[in-house]
């Protein structure tokens, strides 16, 4: 007669819906893990640390070759600042939050009814 199910309610449709939610959560977690902002930030951290360490150990003769500017030190510090910006951006605005904030009717394209009404009223 009725199919047996692992769902507490015994309804196969509810079970399918719950499984779809679990799959969506896994996909969102995977997307956050491989967020390009985190990868770029990580690369900036690696190269920034390397250049900063090299800049701190730079000899006076090497600094004199570059017009008395410690290029490695300044470039390393700049890369560490950029890494901080990228990683902070990824943590403060995760991908899941950006997807949820988009309207369901058409994304952030600006083609909604509000934009047309504003144009008509404005001019």
Backbone torsions as a table, in degrees:
resi	resn	phi	psi	omega
1	UNK	NA	-90.7	-179.6
2	UNK	-91.2	145.3	178.9
3	UNK	-76.0	140.0	176.8
4	UNK	-79.7	146.7	-175.4
5	UNK	-140.4	156.2	176.9
6	UNK	-81.3	-11.0	-179.5
7	UNK	-69.3	143.0	179.4
8	UNK	-61.7	-28.2	-179.6
9	UNK	-85.6	-18.7	-179.4
10	UNK	82.4	3.4	-178.0
11	UNK	-91.4	121.7	-179.0
12	UNK	-66.3	-28.4	179.5
13	UNK	-69.0	-39.1	177.3
14	UNK	-66.7	-39.4	178.5
15	UNK	-62.7	-42.3	178.1
16	UNK	-63.6	-39.9	179.2
17	UNK	-64.8	-42.3	178.8
18	UNK	-64.7	-40.0	178.6
19	UNK	-65.9	-37.4	177.8
20	UNK	-64.9	-38.5	177.4
21	UNK	-65.1	-41.1	178.4
22	UNK	-63.4	-43.9	178.4
23	UNK	-63.2	-39.4	179.0
24	UNK	-66.0	-38.1	178.1
25	UNK	-66.3	-39.9	177.4
26	UNK	-64.3	-41.0	179.5
27	UNK	-65.4	-40.5	178.7
28	UNK	-65.8	-38.3	178.6
29	UNK	-65.2	-40.8	178.4
30	UNK	-66.2	-37.9	178.8
31	UNK	-65.8	-40.6	178.4
32	UNK	-67.2	-35.1	-179.0
33	UNK	-64.2	-39.9	-177.5
34	UNK	-104.4	31.9	176.6
35	UNK	-63.2	129.0	-175.3
36	UNK	-63.3	-29.1	178.9
37	UNK	-65.3	-36.4	177.9
38	UNK	-70.1	-40.2	179.1
39	UNK	-64.7	-44.6	178.6
40	UNK	-65.2	-42.4	177.2
41	UNK	-60.8	-40.0	178.1
42	UNK	-64.2	-40.6	177.4
43	UNK	-65.9	-39.5	176.4
44	UNK	-62.8	-37.1	177.6
45	UNK	-63.1	-47.8	-177.8
46	UNK	-60.5	-52.8	-178.1
47	UNK	-68.6	-34.2	178.7
48	UNK	-65.1	-41.5	178.1
49	UNK	-65.2	-43.4	-179.8
50	UNK	-60.7	-48.1	-178.5
51	UNK	-67.9	-35.9	178.9
52	UNK	-65.6	-42.7	178.1
53	UNK	-64.2	-43.1	177.1
54	UNK	-63.7	-37.7	179.5
55	UNK	-68.2	-34.6	178.8
56	UNK	-69.4	-29.5	-179.1
57	UNK	-98.4	14.2	-176.4
58	UNK	-69.9	141.2	178.4
59	UNK	-83.0	159.5	179.7
60	UNK	-64.3	-34.2	179.1
61	UNK	-66.4	-39.2	179.4
62	UNK	-69.8	-37.4	177.6
63	UNK	-67.6	-36.2	179.5
64	UNK	-64.3	-30.1	178.7
65	UNK	-66.3	-25.5	-177.1
66	UNK	-107.0	42.3	176.4
67	UNK	58.9	40.6	178.8
68	UNK	57.1	32.7	176.2
69	UNK	-119.6	128.1	178.7
70	UNK	-82.2	83.7	-172.9
71	UNK	-61.6	-43.3	-178.9
72	UNK	-61.4	-41.8	-179.3
73	UNK	-65.1	-47.8	-178.6
74	UNK	-67.4	-38.9	177.6
75	UNK	-66.8	-39.4	178.0
76	UNK	-63.7	-43.6	178.4
77	UNK	-65.1	-40.6	176.6
78	UNK	-61.5	-40.8	178.6
79	UNK	-67.6	-36.7	177.1
80	UNK	-66.7	-35.8	176.2
81	UNK	-66.2	-43.1	177.7
82	UNK	-64.1	-38.6	178.0
83	UNK	-61.9	-41.7	178.1
84	UNK	-61.9	-41.4	178.8
85	UNK	-63.7	-47.1	-178.8
86	UNK	-63.9	-45.1	-177.4
87	UNK	-70.1	-38.5	176.7
88	UNK	-63.6	-40.9	178.2
89	UNK	-60.9	-44.1	-179.1
90	UNK	-67.2	-33.3	-179.3
91	UNK	-80.1	-37.0	-179.1
92	UNK	-78.1	-29.7	178.9
93	UNK	-126.8	74.0	-179.6
94	UNK	-65.1	159.9	-176.6
95	UNK	-60.1	-38.6	180.0
96	UNK	-61.0	-38.6	179.8
97	UNK	-68.8	-36.6	179.3
98	UNK	-68.4	-37.5	179.7
99	UNK	-69.9	-37.3	-179.2
100	UNK	-72.4	-27.8	-176.7
101	UNK	-78.4	-15.5	178.9
102	UNK	-73.5	139.7	176.5
103	UNK	-67.0	149.3	-175.6
104	UNK	-72.9	-19.2	-173.5
105	UNK	-79.6	-25.2	-178.6
106	UNK	-176.4	16.2	177.1
107	UNK	79.0	-155.6	-176.0
108	UNK	-103.9	31.3	-178.0
109	UNK	-74.7	-19.2	179.4
110	UNK	80.7	18.2	-179.3
111	UNK	-98.7	16.4	-176.8
112	UNK	-75.4	176.4	-179.3
113	UNK	-67.1	-30.5	-178.8
114	UNK	-62.1	-40.2	-177.9
115	UNK	-66.8	-38.2	-179.8
116	UNK	-68.0	-43.4	179.3
117	UNK	-63.7	-36.7	-180.0
118	UNK	-67.9	-38.7	179.0
119	UNK	-67.2	-41.8	-178.5
120	UNK	-66.5	-40.2	-178.9
121	UNK	-73.5	-32.4	-175.9
122	UNK	-81.6	-20.7	-176.9
123	UNK	178.9	NA	NA
